[in-house]
Amino acid sequence: MERRSDMATDLQQLMRQIEALTPAERAEIRRAIEGAMQSPEGAFEQKLREMGLVSQFGRKRQPRQRPIPVPVRVEGKPLSESLIEERR
């Protein structure tokens, strides 16, 4: 959880810095961000580094690998058949 807290603090500092900018500087940042958002992945982060707004980003999380389920062998008639018989 500490990492999330650090990110929130960094974001708050960044917001204070942005609020201190002139309207022209804010417009320039907005154009840069919008342009970077349309760029391939990774370009946005690179642009923020070049502008000096961010020094480093956290590692991207890898999706969790789910184990492949193993079918369970059951003796007797199929479950669907048993359900149909019970409903009659």
C-alpha positions as CSV (number, residue, x, y, z in Angstrom):
1,M,0.0,0.0,0.0
2,E,2.9,2.3,0.6
3,R,3.6,2.5,-3.1
4,R,0.0,3.7,-3.8
5,S,0.5,6.4,-1.1
6,D,3.8,7.5,-2.8
7,M,2.0,7.7,-6.1
8,A,-0.8,9.9,-4.6
9,T,1.8,12.2,-3.1
10,D,3.7,12.5,-6.4
11,L,0.4,13.2,-8.2
12,Q,-0.5,15.9,-5.6
13,Q,3.0,17.5,-6.1
14,L,2.5,17.4,-9.8
15,M,-0.9,19.0,-9.6
16,R,0.5,21.8,-7.4
17,Q,3.2,22.5,-9.9
18,I,0.7,22.5,-12.8
19,E,-1.6,25.0,-10.8
20,A,1.4,27.3,-10.5
21,L,1.9,27.5,-14.3
22,T,0.7,30.3,-16.6
23,P,-2.3,29.5,-18.8
24,A,0.0,29.4,-21.8
25,E,2.3,26.8,-20.1
26,R,-0.8,24.8,-19.1
27,A,-2.0,24.8,-22.7
28,E,1.5,23.6,-23.9
29,I,1.4,20.7,-21.4
30,R,-2.2,19.8,-22.5
31,R,-1.1,19.7,-26.2
32,A,1.9,17.6,-25.3
33,I,-0.1,15.1,-23.3
34,E,-2.9,14.9,-25.9
35,G,-0.2,14.3,-28.6
36,A,1.5,11.6,-26.5
37,M,-1.8,9.9,-25.8
38,Q,-2.2,9.3,-29.5
39,S,1.3,7.9,-29.8
40,P,2.3,4.3,-29.5
41,E,2.6,2.9,-26.0
42,G,5.7,4.1,-24.2
43,A,5.9,7.4,-26.0
44,F,3.7,9.1,-23.4
45,E,6.1,8.1,-20.6
46,Q,9.1,9.1,-22.7
47,K,7.6,12.5,-23.4
48,L,6.9,13.1,-19.6
49,R,10.5,12.2,-18.9
50,E,11.8,14.6,-21.6
51,M,9.6,17.4,-20.1
52,G,11.1,16.7,-16.7
53,L,7.6,16.0,-15.2
54,V,8.4,12.4,-14.2
55,S,11.8,10.8,-13.4
56,Q,10.7,7.2,-13.4
57,F,7.6,5.0,-13.6
58,G,6.8,1.9,-11.6
59,R,7.1,-1.5,-13.2
60,K,4.1,-2.7,-15.2
61,R,2.3,-5.6,-13.6
62,Q,2.3,-8.9,-15.4
63,P,-1.1,-10.5,-15.7
64,R,-1.6,-13.5,-13.4
65,Q,-1.4,-16.8,-15.1
66,R,-4.4,-19.0,-14.2
67,P,-3.8,-22.7,-14.1
68,I,-5.5,-24.7,-16.8
69,P,-8.4,-26.6,-15.1
70,V,-8.2,-30.4,-15.1
71,P,-11.4,-32.2,-15.9
72,V,-12.7,-34.4,-13.1
73,R,-13.6,-37.9,-14.1
74,V,-17.0,-39.1,-12.6
75,E,-18.5,-42.5,-13.0
76,G,-22.1,-42.9,-13.9
77,K,-24.4,-41.1,-16.3
78,P,-23.8,-37.5,-17.4
79,L,-24.9,-34.8,-15.0
80,S,-27.1,-33.2,-17.6
81,E,-29.0,-36.4,-17.9
82,S,-29.5,-36.7,-14.2
83,L,-30.8,-33.1,-14.0
84,I,-33.3,-33.7,-16.7
85,E,-34.6,-36.8,-14.9
86,E,-34.9,-35.0,-11.6
87,R,-37.0,-32.2,-13.2
88,R,-39.6,-34.6,-14.6
